[in-house]
Amino acid sequence: MRAAESVTFSEVLTVYGKDHPADRSHASNTNADGERNLHRAHALLGSWYRVELGRADILDVVLPWHLGESGRRELVPRTGLTVAQAAEIIRADPDAYARANPVCATKLDRFARAPMTPVYLSTRPVDHADYAGLRTREGLIHLDGLHRMLGWEVAGRLRREASVEVFLADFPRRSHDGATPRGAGEAA
């Protein structure tokens, strides 16, 4: 993890809304769900940081339950998988995955080629049914960006030197003098 900088929740929402509008017209637009996850994470953890993550960190991000956009084949079980594990499932038989989950496969393909935009993570699972069964209760937990991270990895875009911008919900950090970083925890 590199370049940690405290940001306000309103800044997180502004960047998210610019890149992922809830009214964007495309198959299975889940941007409103993603924004709700950001609000859940803010209520749980209260502060946000902009960080840069390399490939190894992104591959360790824990994903919640995912049925492949209402497809016929579960990609991530309720207990969760890392980005690396889910990418291996897709790589094992990409044609079969695409046939079983055409909407998800279309999103993966689109993000494999699209410009890289920030992903949104937290250090704890949010209060939602998709996260309830996660075995991992601390670490880098997905809030929004599953298709982006998987699309990038499956397409080979996450090379060793890759740097991904991430907005991370976390507990307020204290400096050596006990002060909370400027901007930490501010509401929208």
N, C-alpha and C positions, 0 to 999 in steps of 0.2 A: 504494500500500500504506500502510495506516495502523495505528496502535495495535499495534505488535509487542510481544509479551510472551512470555518464555520459559516453557514448560510442560514437565512431566515426561511421559515416554512412558506411564506408568500413567494419567495424567489423560486423555491422548489416547484410550487404550483404553477408559476408563470412559465418556467421552462417546460414542464410537463404538458401544459395546455397548448403551448406553441407546437410542440412535436407530436402530440397525441390528442387532438381534439375529439371530444366525445361525439360530435356530430359528423365526423369524417365518414364518407360513404365508402365502405368496403365490407366484404364478407366477414361476418362475425366480429364486428368492431367491439372490442372489450375495453376500450379506453376509459369508459366511465367506471368499470370495475377496478381498473388500475388506480384511478384517482381516489376511489373509496379506500383502497389499501393504503394510499399515502396518508389519508386522514386517520385511519386506524393506527398506523405506525406513529404518527405525530401524537395521538392521544396516549399511546403506550410509552413512548420514549422521550418525546418532548424536544429533541434537538436534532439538527441536521448538519451534515458535513458534505462538502464536495471533495471527493478523493479520486485518485487515479489508481486503477488496478491493472495489473499485468495478467497475462494468460493464466498462470497458475492459480491466482486468486479467483478469476472468473470461473475456471473449471471446478473450483471447490464450492461455488455458490450452491446452496440447497434450494431445490425447487419443490413447491407444494404439489398436491394431487393435480393431475392434468389428464383429461380424457381425450385430448387431441381435438379440441373444438367440436365437441359432440360427435366425434368419430366412433368407430367401432372397436378401436384398440387403445387401451390405456397406455399412456406414455410414462407417466409418473404415478406410482402407487401412493396410497394415502400416507405411507410412512416416509415418503420423500426420496429423492435421488439428487445427486449432484449434477451439475451441467455436464461434466465428463461422462457420467454413467448414462444419462439420457441421450447424449450424442452417440454413444456406442450402440444403443438400441436402434437408433435411426440408421446408423451406418451398417448395421448387421444385415439389413434388408430394406434399403430405401424405397424400392418399388412397392413392396408389400405394405410398408408404412403409409406411403402416399395413397394407395388404393383404399386402405382402411380409414384414413384420416385426411381426406382431400383438402379441407379448409386449412387445417394445421400445416400440411405440406406446402400449400400455396404461400402461407405466411412465412414459413421457413425459407422458401425459395426467394421471396421478395426481399427479406431482410439479409439474405446472403449477398445480395447485390447493392442494396440501398446504403446511403451514407450511414456511418456509425453515429448513433445518437446516445445520450446518456441512458443508463439503466438505473433502477431504483431498488435499493436493498435496505434491510434493517438488520440489527444484531439479534433480534428475537422474532419468533413467529407472531403475527398479528392474530387478533381474535376473529377468526372466520373458520367455517367448517372445512375449507380446503387445507388449512394449516393445523387443525386439531390433532391429527394423527402423526405429525412429524416426530421422528425419533430425535432429531437434532433440535435442541431448544436454544442454543446459542451459536453464534458464528455469523456468516454472511447468508442471510435468508432473502430470497426473492420477494419483491413486491410488484415489480413490473419490468418486463424485458425478457421473459422466457423465450419467446420466438426469436428475438434479436440475438441473445447469447448463443442459443442452439444453432441458429442459421449461420452465424459467424464461424462457430467452431466446425460445424459439418462442412462448410465451404472452404475451410483452411485459412480464414482471415485472421484468426487469433494466433498469430505467430509468437514466438518467444518474446520479441520486442514490442508486442502490442501494448497499447495503453488505452484503457477504456475509462471514460468519465462516468462517475457513479455519484448519485446522491444517496447518502447513507443516513438512516435514522438510527440514533444512538443515544445513550444516556449522556447528559451534560458532562463534559470532561472538566476537571479542575486543574488550573495551572499550579505551579509551585507556591504561589501566594494565595491559593484558595479561590481565585476568581474564575468565573465561568467565561469561556471565550465569547468575544463580542458577537452578538447576533444569535447565540445559542438559545433555542427554545422560543423565539418570538413567534407569535401567532400571525396568521394571515390577516 
